[in-house]
Amino acid sequence: MSEQDTYTPPKVWKWQQGSGGRFANINRPIAGPTHENILPVGKHPIQLYSLATPNGVKVTVMLEELLELGHKGAEYDAYFINISEGDQFGSGFVEINPNSKIPAMMDHSTTPPTRLFESGSMMFYLAEKFGAFLPTDTAKRAECMNWLFWQMASAPYLGGGFGHFYAYAPMKIEYAIDRFAMEVKRQLDVLDRHLAENEYMCGDEYTIADMAIWAWYGSLVAGVLYEAAEFLDVASYKNVQRWTNQIAERPAVKRGRMVNRAWGEPSSQLIERHDASDFETKTQDKVKNAS
C-alpha cells in the first residue's frame, strides 16, 4: 500500500455528506424525522411498514406461517417503505421506530396499540402472542433464543460488513472485503456444523430461529443476496444448502418473501399486502403471462 493510500483518522470525525456509496443519500449521523408523514392504517389488527430485505422478510414469513397454522389474529396489512427515498425518516415511521430501520409494526389488537421495532423483537412478540414457533420446554426454548440472538448479532457482519464493501461501497477495498468474507465463511461453517446434526436450528422443530437465520443466510446460499454465492463458495456448505432448500419450499415462506418486494421478476413482487387473496391475484397473473 502506497503512502497516498493510507488514511489517518482526524482527531474529531466530521460528517462529509455524500460519502458512503449507494446509500449515501439516506445515511446520516443524527436520528429523528426529516419530514412529516402520517402512516396509513389498514383493516387488520397488525400493521406492518417494511421492505423485503432480509430483516423485513423475517417478519412477513413469520406472519404467513402463523396464518398457515390458522391464527386469524395474525392477519396484517403490509405497507411498502422505500428506504432509498427516505420513507423511514418520516414522522409516522420514526414514532414507531426511533431507530429509523425497517421493519416497524403496530399491533392494534391491544389497548393502547403496541409498537414494535427490531425484527427479532417482533418475531418473539408474535411467537408468544400466538403460542407458535417457540418451544415451551425450557431447554429447547433457550436453544431457540440462542440461535435467534446469534442471527441478530452475526448478520451485521454479513450485511453492513461484507455486503456493503463487496456490493455497495464506492470503491473495492481488499482488506475490508477479505476481513468480512472471512467472518461470513466462519459463520457459514458454524451453521453447517450445527445443521449436520440437526434438521432445524433447534433440533427437529421449525422455529423463529430458522425463519430469522434463513432470511439472511438462506438468501446468501441461494445466490440471491449480494450475488456472492460463487465468491464465498457457498456450495461447499452442504448442510446449510439442504436446510435452505427445505425451508424455501414451505408455502408460507414462498408468500412471505414476496411481500413488500419491488425488484426481481414481477411475479415475485407483492409491493403491498392487505389480504390473502392478493397472492392469488399474483398467481393468476403469473399463469396468464406464461400462457
Secondary structure, DSSP 8 states (H G I E B T S, - for coil): --GGG-----SS----TT-SGGGTTT--S--S-SB-------SSSEEEEE-SSHHHHHHHHHHHHHHHTT-GGG-EEEEE--GGGTGGGBHHHHHH-TT--S-EEEETTSSS-EEEESHHHHHHHHHHHHT-SS--SHHHHHHHHHHHHHHHHHHHIIIIIIIIIIIISSS--HHHHHHHHHHHHHHHHHHHHHHTS-SBTTBSS--HHHHHHIIIIIHHHTT-STT-TTTTTGGG-HHHHHHHHHHHTSHHHHHHTTBT--SS-GGG-BS-B-STHHHHHHHHHHHHHH-
